[in-house]
Amino acid sequence: MRVVTPKVARQIIHHGGSARIDAATAPCFSVGQRVTVRNIHPCGHTRVPRYVRSKTGVIERDYGVFVFPDTSAHGEGNKPQHLYNVCFCAQELWGSTASKHDFLYIDLWDDYLELA
């Protein structure tokens, strides 16, 4: 485990930190695929917003492999997996009164997604 000393804390504050992991983990999805966000309701930490659950979007980018924050936050290990940028049409999220020309891009991990 990495110790966050004052020197390390200053470096993170000034230059940022990354949860990227150098692990040979195959992606579950590829750019251009339609995916649906799983409708999960875990007790505790999750980074999947409720307003995208059960909604369908398109994988725009695969950032590579990162620590999965849901397990890491509970001391259950890093559970390395791919992190994707997913594009949602505003109408998919907020209904027909939203502009069909507006889109939301959100970063989501493998465990949050399934093929549409």
C-alpha positions as CSV (number, residue, x, y, z in Angstrom):
1,M,0.0,0.0,0.0
2,R,1.3,3.4,-0.9
3,V,1.8,5.8,2.1
4,V,0.7,9.4,1.5
5,T,3.4,11.5,3.1
6,P,3.2,15.3,3.0
7,K,5.6,15.2,0.0
8,V,3.4,12.7,-1.9
9,A,0.3,14.7,-1.0
10,R,1.8,17.9,-2.4
11,Q,2.7,16.0,-5.6
12,I,-0.8,14.7,-6.0
13,I,-2.4,18.1,-5.3
14,H,-0.1,19.9,-7.8
15,H,0.2,17.2,-10.5
16,G,-2.8,14.8,-9.9
17,G,-2.9,11.1,-9.1
18,S,-3.9,8.2,-11.2
19,A,-5.7,4.9,-10.4
20,R,-4.4,3.4,-13.7
21,I,-3.1,-0.2,-13.3
22,D,-0.7,-2.0,-15.5
23,A,-2.7,-5.2,-15.7
24,A,-3.4,-7.6,-18.6
25,T,-7.2,-7.3,-18.4
26,A,-9.2,-7.7,-21.5
27,P,-11.9,-5.1,-22.3
28,C,-15.5,-6.3,-22.1
29,F,-16.6,-3.7,-24.7
30,S,-15.2,-1.8,-27.7
31,V,-15.6,1.7,-29.1
32,G,-18.8,2.0,-31.0
33,Q,-20.7,-0.6,-29.1
34,R,-24.1,0.2,-27.6
35,V,-24.3,-0.5,-23.9
36,T,-26.9,-0.3,-21.2
37,V,-26.0,0.8,-17.7
38,R,-26.9,-1.9,-15.2
39,N,-29.6,-0.9,-12.7
40,I,-27.6,-1.6,-9.5
41,H,-28.3,-0.5,-6.0
42,P,-25.3,-1.4,-3.9
43,C,-25.1,-0.7,-0.2
44,G,-22.2,1.7,0.0
45,H,-19.8,3.2,-2.5
46,T,-20.6,3.4,-6.2
47,R,-19.7,5.9,-9.0
48,V,-22.6,5.1,-11.3
49,P,-25.1,7.9,-11.1
50,R,-28.7,6.9,-10.7
51,Y,-29.9,9.0,-13.6
52,V,-27.9,6.8,-16.1
53,R,-29.0,3.4,-14.7
54,S,-31.0,1.4,-17.2
55,K,-30.1,3.9,-19.9
56,T,-28.4,3.0,-23.2
57,G,-25.4,4.8,-24.7
58,V,-22.4,4.2,-27.0
59,I,-18.8,3.5,-26.0
60,E,-16.8,6.5,-27.2
61,R,-13.4,5.7,-25.7
62,D,-11.6,3.0,-23.7
63,Y,-9.2,4.7,-21.3
64,G,-7.5,1.4,-20.3
65,V,-7.3,-0.5,-17.0
66,F,-7.9,1.2,-13.6
67,V,-8.7,0.3,-10.0
68,F,-12.4,-0.3,-9.6
69,P,-13.4,2.3,-7.0
70,D,-16.4,0.3,-5.6
71,T,-14.2,-2.5,-4.3
72,S,-11.2,-0.4,-3.5
73,A,-13.2,1.9,-1.3
74,H,-14.4,-1.0,0.8
75,G,-10.9,-2.6,1.1
76,E,-12.0,-5.5,-1.2
77,G,-9.1,-5.2,-3.6
78,N,-8.4,-3.3,-6.8
79,K,-10.5,-5.5,-9.1
80,P,-8.7,-4.1,-12.2
81,Q,-11.1,-3.3,-15.1
82,H,-11.5,-1.1,-18.1
83,L,-12.9,2.4,-17.8
84,Y,-14.9,3.8,-20.7
85,N,-16.3,7.1,-21.8
86,V,-19.9,6.5,-22.7
87,C,-22.1,9.0,-24.7
88,F,-25.8,9.3,-23.9
89,C,-28.3,11.3,-25.9
90,A,-30.1,13.8,-23.6
91,Q,-33.5,12.4,-24.7
92,E,-32.4,9.0,-23.5
93,L,-31.7,10.4,-20.1
94,W,-34.4,13.1,-19.7
95,G,-37.1,12.2,-22.2
96,S,-38.5,13.7,-25.4
97,T,-38.5,17.3,-24.1
98,A,-34.7,17.3,-24.0
99,S,-32.9,18.5,-27.1
100,K,-32.0,15.7,-29.5
101,H,-28.8,17.7,-30.2
102,D,-27.5,17.5,-26.7
103,F,-25.3,14.7,-25.3
104,L,-23.8,13.7,-22.0
105,Y,-20.4,11.9,-21.8
106,I,-19.7,10.0,-18.6
107,D,-16.9,7.6,-17.5
108,L,-18.1,4.1,-16.5
109,W,-16.3,0.9,-15.5
110,D,-16.9,-2.6,-17.0
111,D,-19.0,-3.8,-14.0
112,Y,-21.6,-1.0,-14.6
113,L,-22.3,-2.0,-18.2
114,E,-23.8,-4.7,-20.3
115,L,-24.4,-5.0,-24.1
116,A,-27.5,-3.3,-25.2
